[in-house]
Amino acid sequence: MIMRRAATPPSRAERGRPRVVAAVAVGLPLVIAGCAPTASSPVIPAESAPAPSPSASPGEQVPEPAIASPDDLAGTDVRVAIGSALVVAVPDGTEAEWAGTTADVTIAEFSAGGPSEGAVFRPGFIARALGTTAATVTGPDGKQVDFTISVVAP
């Protein structure tokens, strides 16, 4: 007679093995799918991605604009930091009625005032490069005010 050995019950590790296999079989595709790019987010190689533009560090501040009324500008030399502006403080409601010029637009350039995108802007001059230029503003009454803009380092 052949004796058969009684079957031994599976060990604790062998009983948990089907659960682990099932968890890996279900979870792995989900993890891989979560890491894959979608059609709406194309992959851009690092060498072709645009470099971030430089910005002011937390310690650096953008220079404040100079603000003066047309009467205060008459015959003066106004110092304006490069990258900033000279804002002409004109009466409310007349912002779009002022005109201005500079002798050298590479140093400072007139920027017309008036309404834009729900806001009203005052006229002024944008400081573009270091240097000095003659400037004028002309009011709605035709009165012309002559002055000088000196664009300086901040």
C-alpha positions as CSV (number, residue, x, y, z in Angstrom):
1,M,0.0,0.0,0.0
2,I,1.2,3.4,-0.9
3,M,0.9,5.9,1.8
4,R,0.0,9.4,0.9
5,R,1.2,12.2,3.0
6,A,-1.5,14.5,4.3
7,A,-1.6,17.9,2.7
8,T,-0.2,20.6,4.9
9,P,-2.1,23.8,5.0
10,P,-0.5,26.7,3.1
11,S,1.8,29.0,5.2
12,R,0.8,32.5,6.0
13,A,3.1,33.9,3.3
14,E,1.6,31.6,0.7
15,R,-1.9,32.6,1.6
16,G,-1.2,36.4,1.1
17,R,0.6,35.9,-2.2
18,P,-2.5,36.0,-4.4
19,R,-3.6,39.2,-2.9
20,V,-0.2,40.9,-3.6
21,V,-0.2,39.6,-7.1
22,A,-3.8,41.0,-7.6
23,A,-2.9,44.4,-6.1
24,V,0.2,44.7,-8.4
25,A,-1.8,43.6,-11.4
26,V,-4.4,46.3,-10.8
27,G,-2.3,49.0,-9.3
28,L,0.7,49.0,-11.7
29,P,-1.3,50.1,-14.8
30,L,-2.9,52.9,-12.8
31,V,0.5,54.2,-11.6
32,I,1.9,54.0,-15.1
33,A,-1.1,55.8,-16.6
34,G,-0.9,58.5,-14.0
35,C,2.7,59.3,-15.0
36,A,2.1,59.2,-18.8
37,P,1.6,62.5,-20.6
38,T,-1.9,63.1,-22.0
39,A,-2.8,64.4,-25.5
40,S,-3.5,67.8,-24.0
41,S,0.0,68.2,-22.4
42,P,2.7,67.6,-25.0
43,V,6.1,66.7,-23.9
44,I,8.7,69.4,-24.6
45,P,12.4,68.4,-24.5
46,A,14.3,70.5,-22.0
47,E,16.6,71.9,-24.7
48,S,13.7,73.4,-26.6
49,A,11.7,74.7,-23.6
50,P,11.9,78.5,-23.3
51,A,14.2,79.8,-20.5
52,P,12.5,81.8,-17.8
53,S,12.9,85.5,-18.1
54,P,14.9,87.3,-15.5
55,S,12.9,89.1,-12.9
56,A,13.7,91.3,-10.0
57,S,14.9,89.5,-6.9
58,P,12.9,89.9,-3.7
59,G,15.4,92.6,-2.5
60,E,15.1,94.6,-5.7
61,Q,12.3,97.0,-6.3
62,V,11.0,98.7,-9.5
63,P,11.7,102.4,-9.3
64,E,8.7,104.5,-8.5
65,P,7.5,106.9,-11.2
66,A,8.2,110.7,-10.8
67,I,4.9,112.7,-10.7
68,A,4.6,116.4,-11.5
69,S,2.0,118.8,-12.6
70,P,2.5,120.7,-15.9
71,D,3.1,123.9,-13.9
72,D,5.7,122.2,-11.8
73,L,7.5,121.0,-15.0
74,A,7.9,124.4,-16.6
75,G,11.6,125.2,-17.2
76,T,12.8,122.4,-14.9
77,D,15.2,119.5,-15.3
78,V,13.3,116.4,-14.0
79,R,15.3,113.3,-13.0
80,V,13.6,110.0,-13.8
81,A,15.1,106.6,-13.1
82,I,15.7,104.4,-16.1
83,G,12.9,101.8,-16.5
84,S,10.5,104.1,-14.7
85,A,8.3,107.0,-15.9
86,L,7.4,110.6,-15.4
87,V,3.6,110.9,-14.8
88,V,2.1,114.3,-15.7
89,A,-0.6,115.0,-13.0
90,V,-3.3,116.7,-15.2
91,P,-6.8,117.6,-14.1
92,D,-9.3,114.7,-14.0
93,G,-11.2,114.3,-17.3
94,T,-8.5,115.9,-19.4
95,E,-6.1,112.9,-19.5
96,A,-6.6,112.1,-23.2
97,E,-6.4,115.8,-24.2
98,W,-2.7,116.3,-23.5
99,A,0.1,115.8,-26.1
100,G,3.8,115.5,-25.6
101,T,7.1,115.2,-27.4
102,T,10.8,114.6,-26.7
103,A,13.8,115.6,-28.8
104,D,15.2,112.1,-28.4
105,V,12.7,109.2,-28.1
106,T,15.5,106.7,-27.4
107,I,16.0,108.4,-24.1
108,A,12.4,109.2,-23.1
109,E,9.1,108.8,-25.0
110,F,5.7,110.4,-24.5
111,S,2.9,108.0,-23.5
112,A,-0.6,109.5,-24.1
113,G,-3.2,109.3,-21.3
114,G,-6.8,108.5,-21.4
115,P,-9.2,105.5,-20.9
116,S,-8.0,102.0,-21.6
117,E,-9.5,98.6,-20.6
118,G,-11.7,100.1,-17.9
119,A,-9.0,102.4,-16.3
120,V,-8.0,106.0,-17.0
121,F,-4.3,106.7,-17.4
122,R,-2.5,110.0,-17.0
123,P,-0.1,111.1,-19.7
124,G,3.6,110.7,-19.1
125,F,7.0,109.9,-20.4
126,I,8.7,106.5,-20.3
127,A,12.4,106.6,-19.4
128,R,14.1,104.3,-22.0
129,A,17.9,105.0,-21.8
130,L,20.4,107.0,-19.8
131,G,20.7,110.6,-21.0
132,T,19.1,114.0,-21.2
133,T,16.4,115.2,-23.7
134,A,14.3,118.3,-24.1
135,A,10.5,117.6,-23.6
136,T,7.2,119.4,-24.0
137,V,3.6,118.8,-23.0
138,T,0.7,120.7,-24.5
139,G,-2.6,121.0,-22.7
140,P,-6.1,121.1,-24.1
141,D,-6.0,124.9,-24.1
142,G,-2.9,124.9,-26.4
143,K,-0.5,126.0,-23.7
144,Q,2.9,124.4,-24.2
145,V,5.2,123.6,-21.2
146,D,8.9,123.1,-22.0
147,F,11.3,121.2,-19.7
148,T,14.2,118.7,-19.7
149,I,14.1,115.0,-18.7
150,S,17.3,113.5,-17.4
151,V,17.1,109.7,-17.3
152,V,19.4,108.4,-14.5
153,A,20.4,105.1,-13.0
154,P,18.1,103.9,-10.2
